[in-house]
């Protein structure tokens, strides 16, 4: 889970743009960092332990026309200067950065050592650069040498390589993301489009198994077929995202900015309901009599669970939700005629990608709901739609959750009634306005709740029906950024065991339904936990009166859109609790945004 970037240009001076690209990728990992700059006849490498700013900020370095860089999240080899990328060949004339994990590198490392290569790190990556060095010594050109080196290794990779003898960056990808950015007299590469938005909005997307040479004048792409390189023609695509979306815009944290963006995203979705018609029709006709499996991880999984509710209640369709990492073991029944609907913000989550590769191998058709343009999931799906949430930088998913839920609502509605567009537009506009009008007040109330729960060791979230996944999401948000142990439960299930965990003062946050029959049930659940000493906080419609210690009143339009409205105060509770505890909500410990390892 690392980020890589590269720039090659006619004029000198790549460092500041390269560092900006790497900073945009820090959400992928930030335990060490480094760059290699081509100074014409030699390469300059600077790397160290820490964030980009800690390692490279304020350091005066010679600048050049070409450079590559890396922000690391350790997988093979501990966090150390030696293990930070770029890695270099014995003669120091080739430097390489890598995102992914390689199989079978230990044997090759021993063979290379026996042939006199000196290894400076414990990483799998360093093997590639020594293999390339051998190829070049044998007279191969850089791209053939890189291709031969990679064909000797299994696993996943996105690599960018420079040499002191060329103005080009050589790149390759397999099961790890890599995009090529197109400039004027300069070209770029990076792990995702967001990294390069300060430089371009034109991108060429590589497929798995492809390699490219990126020079200031242009790009050339090849595909490895049966050990040979075949040339590939591919045009550039323009992305909608803009560089301002990569800034905090006056907020203290990206997470807060992204929470506040939600009503605007919902309005955009309302205005573009038509965009989802073709996809919904395609999904409906692909389905026929087969199974529909929704596959996702983490927050996207919770959105997927709400999607299942929509499909059942709005479209009358049967579906199942499968945790992406469990999919291989729980999908033996899937085959031809079945459909997998993958939901993923990044479109790069390794568990999700592996699940859909298996689904495809079993003959199922794959559709997906994604946020990041050009991501691997879009390349592997028969059809896909974007949730149009813009880049999400905070590691904890917020705006992409509500956008996923809204898009699933749109799709389920269109699948059952292709004329529901106008109603959907009105629904989403109302939800957007209600959130917009209450945002500041909700934030204030959430801050007060945060002060009350910040010293708790445990917290429980209860929900029913469509808001059972909302409760799971509330708990996930709180635990991942505040490090308070939090669990979400279906309110009715709580009495079947977890109730034993209630003791004096434990916070129980209940997400209250809008439908009367369900409200009555959850009142009973609330009384149960209160009787045992729980401190109850209800996130609820304004008009309902409940036995609770603290209420956050949320303007909810109806049961179907309530997860969107309720997600906001739950996100805010998590945010303020993390801030009260002095944690950085944008970069929770041990977590990276894009989980590209299984
Ligand atoms: C939690 C969070 C993660 C992701 C999960 C899946 O706040 O962000 O749980 O939801 O890693 O990521 P995507 O949606 O990119 O597949």
Boltz pocket constraint, residues with backbone or C-beta under 6 A from the ligand:
constraints:
  - pocket:
      binder: B
      contacts: [[A, 297], [A, 298], [A, 299], [A, 300], [A, 301], [A, 343], [A, 344], [A, 345], [A, 346], [A, 347], [A, 348], [A, 349], [A, 352], [A, 395], [A, 396], [A, 397], [A, 398], [A, 476], [A, 477], [A, 480], [A, 592], [A, 593], [A, 594], [A, 595]]
      max_distance: 6.0
